[in-house]
Amino acid sequence: MSKKFAPIIIANWKMNGLLLDSMQKFKQIRNNIQEGLVGCEIVICPPFTLLRDMAEKIPGTGVKLGGQNCHHEGNGAFTGEISANMLKDMICEYVILGHSERRTNLNEGSELVNKKATISHNEGLSTIICVGETMYERNNELAKVVIREQVLHSLPQSSNINNTIIAYEPVWAIGTGETPTLEQIEEMHDYIEDVVASELPKFGGNVRVIYGGSINSKNSAAILNIKNVAGLLVGRASLDVDEFWRIIETVS
């Protein structure tokens, strides 16, 4: 199902990057795009402090901009938070929601992710909704139970094929250097597609499911070659422009 869509490669810079160095990285990515053909959609999700400067430079580059999170309300007395319409104002087209680091470290549940996705869709943002199991859950045969709960409760009524991407990121593979086997990735992507097809009929049997978790240029081609992997959510490797570009080249 997923190969009906052009591959998408998303850089999640997390809490990394100061202005001068980050803009130099973006300039290098822009120059690489100008020098050769790119066979995928590229999205960069930098820290909030970089959005304004990147928003000024990104038009016409072919790169799209995304936020790493947003609040579930449109505005108000929420000190330190960022709203979906603020992201939209910075010409963001995407927002990452429900990343395991927020689910685990900040106790964000699927119901909260659902609210954030609803307001993001209302602002015209496409959501990258992350799901994934811990090693304990996998070892105790709970992975599919957890994934089903996260998919069904995180995706709001406003979700559809045009505004929602599901990112399968097993918690135990994020930042650890460990990755599931290709067979495990295919199995979980198949399962996510089956859950969406059987329980979320508004998707019409089609959904984009991308993979994230300890991706690098050595494993990206094999993962992207799996029939139901529609793209990659790249963390640490996206901070090294040369390494990130080698990942992009695997689909170019």
HULINMO-V701049 format. One record per backbone hydrogen bond with DSSP energy under -0.5 kcal/mol. CO is the residue of the C=O (numbers start at 0). NH is the residue of the N-H. Records with the same first field share a line. If there is no record, write none. Layout:
CO=NH / NH
This chain:
0=3
1=4
6=40
7=9 / 231
8=42
9=11 / 233
10=12 / 44
13=15
17=21
18=22
19=23
20=24
21=25
22=26
23=27
24=28
25=29
26=30
27=31
28=32
29=33
30=34
31=35
32=35
40=8
41=63
42=10
43=45 / 65
44=12
46=49
47=50
49=53
50=54
51=55
52=56
53=57
54=58
57=60
61=41
63=43
64=92 / 93
66=95
75=77
77=80
81=70
82=86
83=87
84=88
85=89
86=89 / 91
87=90
92=125
93=66
94=127
96=129
98=101 / 102
99=103
100=104
101=105 / 107
106=108
108=112
109=113
110=114
111=115
112=116
113=117
114=118
115=119
116=120
117=121
118=122
119=124
120=123
125=94
126=128 / 164
127=96 / 129
128=166
130=168
132=170 / 171
133=137
134=138
135=139
136=141 / 142
137=140
141=145
142=146
143=147
144=148
145=149
146=150
147=151
148=152
149=153
150=154
153=155
155=158
159=162 / 163
162=126
163=207
164=128 / 166
165=167 / 209
166=130 / 168
167=211
169=172 / 173
170=173
172=174 / 175 / 176
180=184
181=185
182=186
183=187
184=188
185=189
186=190
187=191
188=192
189=193
190=194
191=195
192=196
193=197
194=198
195=199
199=202
200=203
202=205
206=208
207=165 / 209
208=229
209=167
210=232
215=218 / 219
218=222
219=223
220=224
222=225
225=228
227=229
229=7
230=210
231=9 / 233
232=212
233=11
234=237
235=238
236=239
238=240
239=243
240=244
241=245
242=246
243=247
244=248
245=249
246=249
247=250
248=251
